[in-house]
């Protein structure tokens, strides 16, 4: 299996986290959104596991929680 870089995992994690924040901010309480949020959460968990395994071997990776934190702008 090909190894994915920390940058790729980071981009994916940030994109998923941003989409989850966007969905949570919408006023609609649709079942489709709830299912999608659950799927995104599962994907983010898997990415975090892969990122943590990579971080154990590389010292220059940002902590995962910092990586997915909202942009302070």
C-alpha positions in Angstrom: 0.0 0.0 0.0 1.3 3.4 -0.9 2.1 5.8 1.9 0.3 9.1 1.9 2.3 12.2 2.9 1.5 14.3 5.9 0.6 17.2 3.6 -2.0 15.1 1.8 -3.5 13.9 5.0 -3.5 17.4 6.3 -5.3 18.8 3.3 -7.9 16.1 3.5 -8.4 16.6 7.2 -8.7 20.3 6.9 -11.2 20.0 4.0 -13.4 17.5 5.9 -13.3 19.5 9.1 -14.3 22.7 7.2 -17.2 20.9 5.5 -18.3 19.5 8.9 -18.3 23.0 10.4 -20.2 24.3 7.4 -22.9 21.6 7.7 -23.2 22.2 11.4 -23.7 25.9 10.8 -26.6 25.5 8.4 -30.0 25.9 9.9 -31.5 22.9 8.2 -31.8 19.7 10.3 -32.0 17.3 7.4 -31.4 13.6 7.8 -29.0 13.6 4.8 -26.8 16.1 6.6 -26.7 14.0 9.8 -25.7 11.0 7.8 -23.1 13.0 5.9 -21.7 14.4 9.1 -21.4 10.8 10.5 -19.6 9.7 7.4 -17.3 12.7 7.5 -16.6 12.0 11.2 -15.6 8.4 10.4 -13.4 9.6 7.6 -11.7 12.2 9.8 -11.1 9.5 12.5 -9.4 7.3 9.9 -7.3 10.2 8.7 -6.3 11.0 12.2 -5.2 7.4 12.8 -3.0 7.5 9.7 -1.7 11.0 10.6 -0.8 9.8 14.1 1.1 6.8 12.7 3.0 9.1 10.4 3.7 11.6 13.2 5.3 8.9 15.3 8.0 8.7 12.6 8.3 12.4 11.6 9.0 15.2 14.0 7.9 18.1 11.9 4.1 17.5 11.7 1.7 19.8 13.3 -0.5 18.3 16.1 -3.7 16.9 14.5 -6.0 19.1 16.6 -4.1 22.2 15.6 -4.3 21.1 12.0 -8.1 20.9 11.9 -8.8 23.9 14.1 -10.9 26.7 12.5 -8.9 29.4 10.8 -8.6 32.3 13.4 -9.2 34.9 10.7 
